[in-house]
Amino acid sequence: MPSHRFAKPEGGFFVGVTLSDPVDPEQLRTQARIAGVDLSDGAGFFLNAQPAPFLRLPFCSMDEDTARCGVRTLATVIERSSPRDQHRGRPSPISRPKQPVRT
């Protein structure tokens, strides 16, 4: 997800990602769930509303392969949800994780 901002964690349990494009958070969570990635509402991790959509991606309860597959799947869902990418007309394939990815 190269166009989105995130800080590489030096420890901890999650990666915070701020999306560069406006997306409907409910639609994003629904589409991610359909693709096998269960997202929580990132707004719940702040006292004040955030100017851009924020995703909290925990990685502590899964192996590296599952996390990578979940991020790839989520990147595809985000790309499809982005207003500037919806006019391409070429949906990219989503490879579902072997097990649901819970975040």
Summary of the structure (lengths in Angstrom):
residues: 103
radius of gyration: 13.2
end to end distance: 17.0
largest distance: 39.3
contacts: 252
relative contact order: 0.23
helix: 31%
strand: 16%
